[in-house]
Amino acid sequence: MKAIAAIFAATIALALSACNTVQGVGQDIQKGGQVLEDAAKKK
């Protein structure tokens, strides 16, 4: 679970540094959530 949280935090940090608009932030957060969801399904 700690690994998933670390991956999620890293994804959010990268997403926030890579986007320039509020809409972009929303899309990046959604993608980060999808990664987290996919990781949870694999367990």
Secondary structure in CASP SS format (residue, H / E / C, confidence):
PFRMAT SS
TARGET T0000
AUTHOR 0000-0000-0000
METHOD secondary structure of the structure
MODEL  1
M C 1.00
K H 1.00
A H 1.00
I H 1.00
A H 1.00
A H 1.00
I H 1.00
F H 1.00
A H 1.00
A H 1.00
T H 1.00
I H 1.00
A H 1.00
L H 1.00
A H 1.00
L H 1.00
S H 1.00
A H 1.00
C C 1.00
N C 1.00
T C 1.00
V H 1.00
Q H 1.00
G H 1.00
V H 1.00
G H 1.00
Q H 1.00
D H 1.00
I H 1.00
Q H 1.00
K H 1.00
G H 1.00
G H 1.00
Q H 1.00
V H 1.00
L H 1.00
E H 1.00
D H 1.00
A H 1.00
A H 1.00
K H 1.00
K H 1.00
K C 1.00
END
